[in-house]
């Protein structure tokens, strides 16, 4: 388990949180490899709120790439290791709407009709995307964060459509000091990444991403915020190619600022 020095709990007096829990963080492979600050930010925030964190290093992929490509047997073999490691967790917080949807929505489908169906269903109930966990489970929206900038928010497809996670990230952003949220016209439109979709259909993926970048740029925002690093990776790559000054940042990184 990775541990980082953290300050004393910081919680505004008007906010209340659930009693300290043992929270298992599921850090997706792409976050672990390319966006470690996202996971560190989540850990620091949850520890500040008084929770004990378990961050199992032996877990990486949830099996979604194989699942989305139709290789369900291969996906099941990867997912089984995740299922076994997380089955005794009190609560599982996922650093991605995409992977969160895999564990919460698609694991029960993947393991349906197998001896592990009941375990998959039990795990699904305990899984939360990060922003949803803070707002819905803990009842926390104000973390005392400060981020003086104009931002716009991108809704990742899985977090929005599979998890119905529209309001929680915006509720959290509304409490950040100095932050101005400017909604883009195409906030709910896909950025074109879609994991294997971007590899199979690069021209379509790029065209979709360009539409997203243009919509975000029209707001005059300095940052695009999302709760899915995979979307931000796609968007930032296109912005860099365009020479745009617009930057991307994960919601957890904004909330960890003080």
C-alpha positions in Angstrom: 0.0 0.0 0.0 1.3 3.4 -0.9 1.2 6.1 1.7 1.7 9.8 1.5 2.0 12.5 4.2 -1.3 14.2 4.7 -2.4 17.3 6.7 -5.0 17.1 9.5 -8.6 16.7 8.4 -10.1 19.8 6.7 -13.8 19.8 6.6 -15.9 23.0 6.7 -18.2 23.1 9.8 -21.4 23.0 7.8 -20.4 19.7 6.1 -20.9 16.3 7.6 -19.3 13.0 6.5 -19.9 9.4 7.2 -17.9 7.9 10.0 -14.4 6.7 9.1 -14.5 3.8 6.7 -11.8 1.6 5.2 -11.9 2.7 1.6 -10.4 0.6 -1.2 -9.1 2.7 -4.0 -9.2 1.1 -7.5 -6.7 2.9 -9.6 -7.0 2.0 -13.3 -4.0 1.0 -15.2 -3.8 4.2 -17.3 -4.1 6.4 -14.2 -1.4 4.4 -12.5 1.0 4.6 -15.4 0.3 8.1 -16.8 -1.7 10.2 -14.3 -0.5 9.1 -10.8 -1.3 12.6 -9.4 -5.0 11.7 -9.8 -4.7 8.7 -7.5 -2.6 10.6 -5.0 -5.1 13.5 -4.9 -7.9 11.0 -4.1 -5.9 9.4 -1.4 -5.1 12.7 0.2 -8.7 13.9 0.1 -10.1 10.8 1.6 -7.5 10.6 4.3 -8.2 14.3 5.2 -11.9 13.2 5.6 -10.8 10.7 8.2 -11.0 7.4 6.2 -8.4 4.6 6.1 -7.2 3.8 2.6 -6.3 0.5 1.0 -4.7 0.8 -2.4 -3.9 -2.7 -3.7 -0.9 -2.5 -6.0 -1.5 -5.9 -7.5 -4.7 -4.7 -9.2 -4.4 -2.9 -12.6 -6.8 -3.5 -15.4 -10.5 -4.2 -14.8 -10.8 -6.1 -18.1 -12.7 -3.5 -20.0 -10.6 -3.4 -23.2 -11.2 -7.1 -23.8 -14.8 -6.8 -22.7 -15.5 -3.9 -25.1 -13.8 -5.8 -28.0 -16.0 -8.8 -27.5 -13.4 -11.1 -25.9 -15.5 -11.9 -22.8 -13.6 -15.1 -21.8 -10.3 -13.1 -21.7 -12.0 -10.2 -19.9 -13.5 -12.6 -17.3 -10.0 -14.0 -16.5 -8.7 -10.5 -15.8 -11.8 -9.4 -14.0 -11.8 -12.5 -11.7 -8.6 -11.4 -10.1 -10.2 -8.0 -9.4 -13.3 -9.7 -8.1 -11.4 -11.9 -5.7 -9.2 -9.1 -4.3 -12.2 -6.7 -3.8 -14.8 -9.1 -2.5 -14.2 -8.3 1.1 -13.8 -4.6 0.7 -16.1 -2.3 2.8 -16.4 0.2 -0.1 -14.6 0.5 -3.4 -13.9 4.0 -4.9 -12.9 4.0 -8.5 -10.7 6.7 -10.1 -12.6 6.7 -13.4 -16.2 6.7 -14.5 -15.3 4.3 -17.3 -13.7 1.6 -15.0 -16.4 2.4 -12.4 -19.1 1.4 -14.9 -17.2 -1.8 -15.7 -17.2 -2.9 -12.0 -20.6 -1.6 -11.1 -22.6 -2.2 -14.3 -20.8 -4.7 -16.5 -19.3 -7.2 -14.0 -22.7 -8.5 -13.2 -23.3 -8.9 -16.9 -19.9 -10.5 -17.5 -20.3 -13.0 -14.7 -24.0 -13.8 -15.2 -24.6 -17.5 -15.2 -21.3 -18.3 -13.7 -20.4 -19.4 -10.1 -19.1 -15.9 -9.5 -22.4 -14.1 -10.4 -23.4 -13.5 -6.7 -19.9 -12.1 -5.9 -20.1 -9.7 -8.9 -23.5 -8.5 -7.9 -22.3 -7.9 -4.3 -19.2 -6.0 -5.4 -21.3 -3.8 -7.7 -23.3 -2.5 -4.8 -20.1 -1.4 -3.0 -18.5 0.4 -6.0 -18.6 4.2 -6.4 -17.0 6.6 -8.8 -15.0 9.2 -6.8 -17.2 12.2 -7.1 -20.4 10.2 -6.6 -18.8 8.7 -3.4 -18.0 12.1 -2.0 -21.5 13.6 -2.6 -23.9 10.6 -2.5 -22.2 8.3 0.1 -20.4 10.8 2.3 -22.7 13.8 1.9 -19.7 16.1 1.3 -19.6 18.8 -1.4 -17.2 21.4 0.2 -13.6 20.3 0.6 -12.2 23.8 1.3 -10.5 23.7 -2.1 -9.3 26.8 -3.9 -8.7 26.9 -7.7 -8.9 30.5 -9.1 -9.6 29.8 -12.8 -12.3 29.5 -15.4 -13.1 25.9 -16.1 -15.5 23.9 -18.2 -16.6 20.3 -17.5 -16.5 17.3 -19.8 -18.9 14.4 -19.0 -17.3 11.1 -19.8 -19.7 8.7 -21.5 -19.6 5.8 -19.0 -19.9 8.1 -16.0 -22.8 10.0 -17.5 -24.8 7.3 -19.3 -24.0 4.2 -17.3 -23.6 5.6 -13.8 -25.9 8.7 -14.2 -23.2 10.8 -12.6 -24.2 14.3 -13.9 -24.7 16.4 -10.7 -22.0 15.3 -8.2 -18.9 16.7 -10.0 -20.7 20.0 -10.6 -21.8 20.2 -7.0 -18.2 19.7 -5.9 -16.9 22.3 -8.4 -19.5 24.8 -7.2 -17.9 24.9 -3.8 -14.3 25.5 -5.0 -13.1 29.0 -4.1 -12.2 31.2 -7.0 -13.5 28.7 -9.6 -15.9 29.8 -12.4 -17.6 26.9 -14.1 -18.7 27.7 -17.7 -20.7 25.0 -19.3 -19.8 24.1 -22.9 -22.5 23.5 -25.5 -21.4 19.9 -26.1 -20.6 18.9 -22.5 -22.3 15.5 -22.9 -20.9 14.7 -26.4 -18.3 12.0 -26.6 -14.7 13.1 -26.9 -14.0 10.2 -29.4 -11.7 8.2 -27.2 -13.7 5.1 -26.2 -10.6 3.0 -25.6 -10.4 0.5 -28.4 -12.7 2.7 -30.5 -9.9 5.3 -30.9 -7.5 2.5 -32.1 -10.0 1.0 -34.6 -11.4 4.2 -36.0 -8.7 6.9 -35.6 -10.1 9.3 -38.1 -13.6 9.3 -36.6 -12.1 9.5 -33.1 -10.0 12.5 -34.1 -13.0 14.3 -35.7 -15.1 13.8 -32.6 -12.3 15.0 -30.4 -11.9 18.1 -32.5 -15.6 19.0 -32.0 -15.1 18.6 -28.3 -12.0 20.8 -28.2 -13.8 23.5 -30.2 -16.8 23.4 -27.9 -14.6 23.8 -24.9 -12.5 26.6 -26.5 -15.6 28.6 -27.2 -16.3 29.0 -23.5 -13.1 30.9 -22.9 -12.2 28.5 -20.1 -8.6 27.9 -19.0 -9.1 24.3 -18.0 -11.2 21.4 -19.1 -12.2 19.3 -16.0 -13.4 15.7 -16.0 -13.6 12.7 -13.7 -12.1 10.5 -16.4 -8.4 10.7 -17.2 -8.8 8.7 -20.4 -11.0 11.4 -21.9 -8.6 14.1 -20.8 -5.7 12.2 -22.4 -7.5 12.2 -25.7 -8.6 15.9 -25.4 -5.2 17.1 -24.2 -3.4 15.3 -27.1 -5.6 17.1 -29.6 -5.3 20.5 -27.9 -1.5 20.2 -27.9 -1.5 19.4 -31.7 -3.6 22.5 -32.2 -1.2 24.6 -30.2 -4.0 25.5 -27.8 -3.3 27.0 -24.4 -6.3 25.2 -22.9 -5.3 22.6 -20.4 -7.0 19.5 -18.9 -7.1 18.5 -15.3 -8.9 15.8 -13.3 -11.6 16.7 -10.8 -9.6 15.2 -7.9 -6.6 17.4 -8.7 -8.8 20.5 -8.5 -10.4 19.4 -5.2 -7.0 18.7 -3.7 -5.9 22.3 -4.2 -6.0 24.4 -1.1 
